Amino acid sequence: MRTRHGEFERIRTVLEDADPDGPLTAREILEVLEEHGEDFDSAHRVATVLGRREETGDVKVIREQPYRYRFVDENN
Protein backbone atom coordinates (compact mmCIF):
# COMPACT_ATOMS: atom_id res chain seq x y z
CA MET A 1 0.00 0.00 0.00
CA ARG A 2 1.45 3.36 -1.00
CA THR A 3 1.32 6.42 1.17
CA ARG A 4 -1.11 8.88 -0.32
CA HIS A 5 0.58 12.02 -1.58
CA GLY A 6 0.93 14.64 1.07
CA GLU A 7 -0.24 12.70 4.12
CA PHE A 8 3.09 12.98 5.89
CA GLU A 9 3.35 16.67 5.12
CA ARG A 10 -0.20 17.27 6.39
CA ILE A 11 0.57 15.48 9.66
CA ARG A 12 3.87 17.29 10.13
CA THR A 13 2.39 20.72 9.40
CA VAL A 14 -0.49 20.29 11.85
CA LEU A 15 1.76 18.97 14.61
CA GLU A 16 4.25 21.80 14.09
CA ASP A 17 1.37 24.27 14.50
CA ALA A 18 -0.01 22.41 17.53
CA ASP A 19 3.46 22.20 19.12
CA PRO A 20 2.86 19.22 21.44
CA ASP A 21 4.97 18.87 24.58
CA GLY A 22 6.31 15.45 23.67
CA PRO A 23 5.86 12.34 21.58
CA LEU A 24 2.25 11.38 20.85
CA THR A 25 0.43 8.14 20.16
CA ALA A 26 -1.23 7.64 16.78
CA ARG A 27 -4.63 8.12 18.45
CA GLU A 28 -3.51 11.42 20.01
CA ILE A 29 -2.13 12.58 16.65
CA LEU A 30 -5.43 11.65 14.98
CA GLU A 31 -7.30 13.76 17.56
CA VAL A 32 -5.03 16.75 16.90
CA LEU A 33 -5.51 16.33 13.14
CA GLU A 34 -9.29 16.24 13.53
CA GLU A 35 -9.21 19.34 15.74
CA HIS A 36 -7.41 21.12 12.90
CA GLY A 37 -9.86 19.97 10.23
CA GLU A 38 -7.68 17.25 8.70
CA ASP A 39 -9.49 14.05 7.76
CA PHE A 40 -7.61 10.77 8.22
CA ASP A 41 -9.13 7.29 8.03
CA SER A 42 -7.87 6.06 11.38
CA ALA A 43 -5.10 6.06 13.97
CA HIS A 44 -3.77 2.99 12.14
CA ARG A 45 -3.34 5.07 8.97
CA VAL A 46 -1.44 7.74 10.94
CA ALA A 47 0.82 5.03 12.41
CA THR A 48 1.43 3.56 8.96
CA VAL A 49 2.41 6.90 7.44
CA LEU A 50 4.72 7.81 10.32
CA GLY A 51 6.19 4.32 10.63
CA ARG A 52 7.25 4.39 7.00
CA ARG A 53 8.95 7.73 7.51
CA GLU A 54 11.04 6.28 10.33
CA GLU A 55 12.97 4.48 7.60
CA THR A 56 14.04 7.84 6.14
CA GLY A 57 14.94 9.30 9.53
CA ASP A 58 12.14 11.88 9.58
CA VAL A 59 10.30 10.26 12.49
CA LYS A 60 11.39 8.49 15.65
CA VAL A 61 9.11 5.65 16.77
CA ILE A 62 9.29 5.05 20.50
CA ARG A 63 8.48 1.38 20.84
CA GLU A 64 6.70 1.33 24.15
CA GLN A 65 3.06 0.44 24.68
CA PRO A 66 1.45 2.26 23.05
CA TYR A 67 3.92 3.35 20.39
CA ARG A 68 4.63 7.08 20.35
CA TYR A 69 5.90 9.19 17.49
CA ARG A 70 8.02 12.31 17.29
CA PHE A 71 9.52 14.21 14.39
CA VAL A 72 13.29 14.28 14.17
CA ASP A 73 14.68 17.80 14.25
CA GLU A 74 17.17 18.24 11.44
CA ASN A 75 19.36 20.34 13.76
CA ASN A 76 19.88 17.47 16.23
C-alpha positions as CSV (number, residue, x, y, z in Angstrom):
1,M,0.0,0.0,0.0
2,R,1.5,3.4,-1.0
3,T,1.3,6.4,1.2
4,R,-1.1,8.9,-0.3
5,H,0.6,12.0,-1.6
6,G,0.9,14.6,1.1
7,E,-0.2,12.7,4.1
8,F,3.1,13.0,5.9
9,E,3.4,16.7,5.1
10,R,-0.2,17.3,6.4
11,I,0.6,15.5,9.7
12,R,3.9,17.3,10.1
13,T,2.4,20.7,9.4
14,V,-0.5,20.3,11.8
15,L,1.8,19.0,14.6
16,E,4.2,21.8,14.1
17,D,1.4,24.3,14.5
18,A,0.0,22.4,17.5
19,D,3.5,22.2,19.1
20,P,2.9,19.2,21.4
21,D,5.0,18.9,24.6
22,G,6.3,15.5,23.7
23,P,5.9,12.3,21.6
24,L,2.2,11.4,20.9
25,T,0.4,8.1,20.2
26,A,-1.2,7.6,16.8
27,R,-4.6,8.1,18.4
28,E,-3.5,11.4,20.0
29,I,-2.1,12.6,16.7
30,L,-5.4,11.6,15.0
31,E,-7.3,13.8,17.6
32,V,-5.0,16.7,16.9
33,L,-5.5,16.3,13.1
34,E,-9.3,16.2,13.5
35,E,-9.2,19.3,15.7
36,H,-7.4,21.1,12.9
37,G,-9.9,20.0,10.2
38,E,-7.7,17.2,8.7
39,D,-9.5,14.1,7.8
40,F,-7.6,10.8,8.2
41,D,-9.1,7.3,8.0
42,S,-7.9,6.1,11.4
43,A,-5.1,6.1,14.0
44,H,-3.8,3.0,12.1
45,R,-3.3,5.1,9.0
46,V,-1.4,7.7,10.9
47,A,0.8,5.0,12.4
48,T,1.4,3.6,9.0
49,V,2.4,6.9,7.4
50,L,4.7,7.8,10.3
51,G,6.2,4.3,10.6
52,R,7.3,4.4,7.0
53,R,8.9,7.7,7.5
54,E,11.0,6.3,10.3
55,E,13.0,4.5,7.6
56,T,14.0,7.8,6.1
57,G,14.9,9.3,9.5
58,D,12.1,11.9,9.6
59,V,10.3,10.3,12.5
60,K,11.4,8.5,15.6
61,V,9.1,5.6,16.8
62,I,9.3,5.1,20.5
63,R,8.5,1.4,20.8
64,E,6.7,1.3,24.2
65,Q,3.1,0.4,24.7
66,P,1.4,2.3,23.0
67,Y,3.9,3.4,20.4
68,R,4.6,7.1,20.4
69,Y,5.9,9.2,17.5
70,R,8.0,12.3,17.3
71,F,9.5,14.2,14.4
72,V,13.3,14.3,14.2
73,D,14.7,17.8,14.3
74,E,17.2,18.2,11.4
75,N,19.4,20.3,13.8
76,N,19.9,17.5,16.2
